[in-house]
Amino acid sequence: MHTGSVDDARDRLQADVAQLSDAAGPGAAADEVIAALTVCEEVRRSMDRAMVGMVADLQRRGVFAERGYRSPAGALGDLLGWERFEARRRVVAAESVCEEVGLDGSALPARLPATATVFAAGEAGLRHVEVIARVLDSAPARRLDPETWAGAEVQLADKAAVYTPSELHTWGTQLVEILDQDGAEPDDSPRPQINEVRLTRFRTRPGGKLAGRFDDAAMFDSIAAVVDAGAAPRDADDQRSVPERQAEALAEACGQVLSRGSLPETGGRRPQLMVTVRLEDLERRASVASLEFGGRLTPQTLRQLACDAAVVPVVLSGTGVPLDVGRISRTVPDGLRRAVVVRDGGCAFPGCGRPPSWCEIHHVREWQHGGPTALGNLVMLCAMHHRLVHHSLWEVRMVDGLPEFVPPSWIDRERRPRRRPSRVVQPVG
């Protein structure tokens, strides 16, 4: 919700914009209109500086992550209706021209100090900042020694006031290539063929990390083809970064294989998610559990898994002794799943076009609160939007038998429901 001071500032700003528009309205001299256009650009750059500062502040506080978003760009896209490139541009600027805070709480200078100066003075716009950051992150620029790199940043910042962003990119690229006279060092020695993947579970928190290398082109191509097939943006409003899309595509592909594919048995059983839960937690409808490889689950992730999974319950006593190992069962039977597929036709989240084969079933009223596994309480969601619903303040509800989604108040002050457009049904006969 807006505070009173923000509302007051908005009202004054709107009044000033209206006054500027009136001053350059019909009947104004051409020079007056030109002057007004110049003022508009000055104001736009001032607003960009203010927004970049706010984005940097929210990033430092971890606000976006606290509200269920893995990337600031995704949160900004939902909050302000920006395309991904617009959101990413502000995030890059925030990371480049705003002061940072060290681990001890002390202020650290901006990553691009000269660029920060011209940006603060209004001599460089957002696109200039984006171009400078991109040029200085190129391979030739990364080979420069720190002093030369800093000097190149000063030269790029000086040219921002006289070059358009495209011109600055061309000039800056030539500059760093000249400064990087030796280029990459030649390496004539044959490289060893290494194909490896390392899975490391985090010791102090749930989850883990995966690192791999494939010198075998065919092996890498088979993996890349699977990831590429699922890593395309879901729609024009998909705000995830490329690494996020690729990570989720790989996880979804593995989930598809676990659910429907053919894998060698491990330890006498087919691979599956094994959820371990204590007896007292089961009696409290399971608020705490752990996975075989991923470690302890958060309540939100446990509820997400419980929505639609093949589950093997392992009940432990208070001392950790297994009391019972249940039989595998699906939380949503196949027949009911088919009914949800017919109704939703894929991910029901507005703007998402993920097909049913890549989706999961979500209980609108959560199972631990007595929500029934019935058509009127189920909705189909892709993995990304299923995670968003469980880990953020987005809400799902059923209206007239169809799902609709209510955004958090910080995205839409009025919390107006959003629904995917209804499918056109061809009449029979």
N, C-alpha and C positions, 0 to 999 in steps of 0.2 A: 504494500500500500504506500502511496505517496505521503510524505510528511507535509505539514503546513508550509514550511519554508520552500519546499520544492514546488508546491502548487502556486505559491506566490511568485516564484521566479518564472514559472511557466507562463502565468498570466501576463507578467511584465514583458516577457520575450514575445509573446503573441501580439501584444499591443504594439511593440516596437516594429515587428515585422509588418503589421498592418499599416503603420505610419509610413514605413519605407515604401510599401507597395503603392500607397496613395500618392506619395511624392513623385513616383515615377509612373503614375497612371496616365490614362488618356489625356491628351492636351499638354503633357510635360514636354519640355524641349529635349531634343535628341541628346544633348550633353548631360541633361539631368538623368535620363534613362541610363546612359553609359556610366555615369557616376554611381548610380544605384546598383548596376551590375557589379561594379568593382567592390562596392560595399558588401554585396551579397557573398562574393567570393571570400572577402575578409572574414565575414561572419561564419561562413561554412568552415573555413579553416580553424577558426576559434572553437566552433562546436566539435570539430574532429579532435582537437587537442583535449578538450574537456572529456569527450567520450573515451579517448585512449587512456587518459588518466584514471577514469572510473574503472575501465576494464582491468588496468594494472592493479588497482586497489583491490578489486574483487578477486583477482587471481592470487594476490598475496595472502588474502584471508582464507582462500580455499572455499569460497562460497559456492562456486559452481559444482565442485565435487561433493560438497555436503548435500546438495540438492539433487543428486543422482546423475550428474553429467560427467562423462569421462573427458570431454574436451570443452574448453571455453567456447570454441566456435560453435559447437552444437547447441550450447545453452543460449548464446547470442542469437542464433538463427531462430530458435523457437520464441525467444522473448521479443525480438524486434522484427521478425519476418524477413531477415536478411538471407540472401543467397550465401552459399558457403564461401565464395571468394571474398565477399564483402566482410563477413565475420572474420575470416582468416586474416584479412588485411589489417583489421584493428588489433587482433591478437599479436601479429608480428610487430606492429608499431609499439604496442605496450611492452613487448619483450626487448625492444631495441632502444627506445628513447626515454624510458622511464627508469628512475632509480630503483634499485633492488634493495632487499633487506638481507643482511648476512645472518648466519646462524646465531650470532651473539646479539642480534637486534640492531646492529649498526647499519647506517645507510651506505650503500655501495653505488658507485657511479654507473650511469647508463652504459649499456654495451656499446652503443655508438654515440659517444659524447658530442662530437662535432655535429652530427646529424640532429641530435637532440636540441642543440642550440638553434640551428636554423629552423627546425620545426616549431620550437617555442616562439620564435620571432615571426612566424607566419611566412617565411621565405621558402619553405618546402611543404608540400602537401603530403597526404597519406601515400599516394602512389610513388612519390619520390622516396619516402622512407622505405617502402616495400622494395623498390628497385635497388636501393643502396644495400639493404640487408641481403638481397638475393645475390648481388654481385660479389659481396664480401664473403659469402658462404660458398662460392664456387670453388672447384678443385684448384685452379691456379691461385686464387686468393688464399686458400688454406695452406698452400706451400710457402707463402711469404713469411719472413720472420716478423715477430710482433711489432717491431718499430716500423718496418716498411708497411705492414698492414694498417697500422694506425695512421701513417702518413697518407695512404690511399683513401682512407675514410675521410680525412680532412679535405682532400682534393674533391672527392665526390660531393661532400656537403657544400663546398664552395660553388660547385656547378649547378646545384639544385635550383638556385634562384634564376638561372638563365637558360636552362635546358628543360624541355618537356620530359616526362618520365621515359618515353621511348628513346629520345636522344640521349638521355643520361645513361640508360642501359647500354646503348651501343658504345658510347664514349667510355663508360666505366669498364666494360668488358675488354676493350682495347688497352685501357690503362693497366689492368692487372696482368694481362698477357705480356705486356712490355716489361712490367716489374718482375714477372716470373720468367726471366730470360732463359734459365737453364731447363725449365719444364720439369716434368717427372723424370726421376733418374731411371736410366735404362736397366733392365734386368734380363740378361740373356740366359740365366740358369734355368733349366727345366723345373717346372713346379711339380711337387709330388701330388698324386691323385688322392684326395681326401674326401670321403663321404661320411659325414657323421652328424648326429643329432644328440644334443645333451638336454635332458629333462632334469630340472633342479627344483625341488620343492622348497619353498620359503620356510625357514626354521622358526621364525617368530610371528608369522601371520599366515592366513590361508592363501592358497594358490601357489604359483611357482612360475618359473620362466623357462622358455625353450629357445635354444640357440642351435643353429645348424649350418652346415656347409656341404655343398655338393659340387665336386669337380666333374663328376660324371654328368654330361649334358642331358642324357636321356632320363636319368633319375630326377634331375632337377626339373626337367620339362614336364614330367608327369605330375609332380607336386605343384608346380606353377600353374598348370592347366586347371587343376582342381581349385586352387585358391582364386585364380582369375575368374573362373566361372561364377563364383559366389561373391566376389569383391566389388562388383560394379555398384555405383550408387543406386539405392533403392528407387529414388525419384529425384526430382529437381531440388527438393528441400532436404536431402540427406546431408547432414552436417558433419558426419564422421570423417576423420582424416583417413588417408590411404592406409597407413599401418593399422588403424583400428578396423577398417573394413576387411583387410587381409586376415587379421587375427581372428575376427569373428567368422569369416568364411571358412577358415581352416577348422575352427571348433565346430561349426555347423556341419561341415563335411564329415568329420569324425563322428558326430552325433548321428548322422544319417547312416553311416556304416554300422555303428553299434545297434541302431534300431532295426535296420532292414538289410544290412549287407552280410557278407560272409567273411568271417575271420577265423584264424586258428584258435582252438580252445586253449585257455590258459588255466593251468591247475585243475583240469577236469571240468571246466565250465566255459561257457561262451562269455566273452568280455561284456561287461555291463557296469552301470553305476551301482556301487555298494554303499548304502547309507547305514551308518551305525548309530544307534540311539540308545540311551539308558532307559531302564524301565520307568523310572520316575518322570523322565521327560516325555516318554510315550503316554503316560497317564495324564500329563498336562498338555496333550495333543502336540508334542514334539516341537519345542521352540529352539532346541539345540541338538545338533547332530554333526557328524563328520563324514568325509569321503575317504575312500581307500587311498587315493593319491593326493587329492587336493587339500586335505586337512580339514580343520574346523570350519563349519559353514556359519555364515551370518544368518539371523532369522529371516531376513528378506530373501536370501538365496535359497534357503531351505524351503520357504513357501513357494518360490518360483519352481523349484524342482518337483515339489509335491503336486503342483498343478497338473502336470502331464508327464509321467515317467513310468518306466518299467522298474519297479522297486522290489528289492529283496530286503525286508526288514531283519536286522540282527539286533535282538534285545539283550542288553547287558544288565547284570546286577549292579548294586552299588559298588562292589569291589572289582568290577570289570569282567566278571565271568559271563560268557555267553549263556543265556537262558533259553533262547529260541532263535532259530534261523528259519524265517518264513519262506513260502513259495513265491516265485516271481509272479507279479500281477501288474496290470496297467491301471493307473488311476482313472483313465478315461477309456472305456471299452471301445473296440473298433467300430461297432455299429453306431454308437453315439458320436464318435469322431466323424463318421461319414455324414451324419446329419448336420454337424457344425460346418463341414466343408461345403455342403450344398447351400447353406444359408450365407456364409461369409465369403466363400470363394477364394480364400487366401487371407493374408493379414488384414484385419479390419481397421487398423489404425489409419486415420485420414492421410492420404497422400502416399501410402505404401502399396506397392504392387507385388509383394512377395507371394509366390504361389503356395498352395496348401502343402506340398511336399516338403517345404522348408519352414513350416510353421509349427507352433506348439499350441496347446489348449490351455487357456487361463480360466481359473475359477473367479468369477466376478466377486461373489461373496466367498471369502477364503475358507478353505476346508476346515481349519482349526477353529473357525467361528461358526461351524455348523453349516457351511455352504453346501448345497446338494450338488452331486455330479449329474446335472440335468441340463437339457438343451437351453432352458431359460436362464441358466447361471454360467454358461460357458461362452467363451469368445476365442477366436483364432488370432494368434499374434506371432509375428516373426520373432526370432531370438532377441534382436535389438530392442524392439518395442515391448516385448515381454519383460526384459530387464528394466526398461525405463519405467514401466508401470509399477514394478515391485520396489524399485530403488529411488523413486522420486515421488513428488506430490501429484502426479497425474492420477486421475480417477477414472474408472470405467463403470458404467451403469447400463442397465437394459431398459429401453423405452419402446413400448409396443413390440416387444420381442426382438428388437435389434439393438446392437451395442452402439453407445456413443461415449465420447471421451471428453472429460472436463479438465482443462489445463490448470496448473497452479495459478494462484492470484498474482504471483510475480511475473507471469507471462501474459496473462489477460486479467486485468483488474476486475472485470465483471464476470470472469470465469464462464464465458459463453461456451456451451457444449459444441463439440466438433464431431461430425459424422462423415464417413466416406459416402460419396454419392451413391444412391441406390442403383442397382443394376436394372437395365431395361429388360423386361421379360416379354418374349415374343408370344402373343396370344395364340392359343390353339385353334385351328380350324380357319 
